[in-house]
Amino acid sequence: MFDVLRSAERRNPGFGCAGALYWDAHSYIQALEGPRDGLRTLAAAILSDRRHTPLCWAYRPAPRRRLSPDLPLGVIDATEAAAMGLGRDIRQVSEAPADDRLLGAAAELVLELACRKYPAMALGAPCGRSDPSPAPARVA
């Protein structure tokens, strides 16, 4: 985990990307935001990194950016999610079989957790779940 964090701290700001990583005893869920080209390059690096397998990947345009690029990768664990009142929600999506709807819901929850944990890194209006957007397109 620490190697992934160090890589994100070095790499993500150069692409203008920010992200959040949720983890519990059974799974990891990562959500990334940034410019399309930066995300595309970052996705290629992640997909080629053996530390990121098995991997379900979904892409969908975000209705708004919520995290500052000054937060290369925020980390939230299950205990923190529970303390923020979203433990049950994130556990439900992390334990369910991956489908496009749940991948989108998981990304929304991870970004919400990051906004709550790192309020100084939240951009614009206060964080909150965004308006529903189209279902994500599965990439891999």
N, C-alpha and C positions, 0 to 999 in steps of 0.2 A: 504494500500500500504506500509506503513512504517513497519508494522509487517512482511510482506513478505520480505522486504529488510533486516531487522534485522535477520530473519531466514536464508536468503541466505548468509549474512556475516559470520554467525556462522557455517553454514553447508557446503557450497560449497567448501571452500579451503581444508577441510579434505578429500574430494573426488577427489581433483585435478581438479575441474570443474570451469569454468568461464562462464559468460553469460551476456546477455543484454535483457532488457525489454523495449519494446516500448508501449506507451499508448496514447490514445486519448479519446475523450468523449464517444466513443462507444465500444472500444475494447482494449485488451491487446495482444501483441504478444511477446513471449519469445523465445530466441534462446540460447541453451546451448552447450558448447564444453567441452571435457575432455576425459579421458580414458573410455573405454567401461564399465568396472565394476563400476566406479564412476558414470557414467551417468545412468546405470541400477539402482543403489541404489537410486540415486537422483530422478529418474523417479518414483520409487515406493513411495517415500515420497511425491512427488508432487501430484501424482494421489490419494493419501489417504487424502490430505489436502482439506477441504471443501472451502477454500478461492480460490481454483483453478478450480471452476466449473462455467459454462459448459466448457469443455475442449476438444480440438482437439489436438491430439498428433501425431507427425510424427518423424520417426527416419531415418536418412540416414548418412552414413559415410561421414565425411567432407574430401575434398581433402587435406586440410592442416588446422592446428590449427591457429587461428588468434588472440585470446585473451589470455593474461597471466592469470594464476590462481590467480594472485594478484588482479584481478578485479572480485570479487565474483558475482556481478550483477550490471552492468551499467544500468542507466535509461535514456531513451530518450523520450521526449514528442513530440506532433505533431508540436508545434512551433519550436522546435529545428530541427526536420526533414525538415520542410519547409525552414528554414534558411540554411540548408546544401544542398538544391536543390533536396531532395528526398521526399518531402511532398506529392506530387501528386502520386508518385509511391507507397508509403507505404499505402496511403489512398485507392488506387484502390484495393490492395490485402486485406486490412483489411475489406473492405466493401463487397467483393465478397463472395459467398458461398464457404465454405472450401472444397477444393479438394487437392489431393496429390501434383499436380503441383503448386498450389497457396501456399500451406503450405511451400514448398521448397523455392519459391520466397520470401515469407514473412521472412523466416529465413535468407536468404541471405541479404535482405535489412536491417534487424535489426542488423546483424553483421557488415554490411558496416557502418551503422550509429554509432555503438559503436566504430569502428576503427577510425572514423573521430572525434568523441567527446573525446575519450580517447587515443590519439596517443601514449602516453607513455606506455600504456598497450598492444599495438599491438606487436605481435611477428614477427620476421623475416622480410621479405620484406614488403614494404609499403602495406597498405590495399587496397583492390579493390575487386570487385566482382570476385569470383573464377571461374575457368573453369566449364562449365556445368557438372553435375554429374548425375548419374541415379536418377530417380524419387524416392522420399522417400517412405518408407513402412509405412502405417498407423498402429498405435499401438492401439489407442483407440479414 
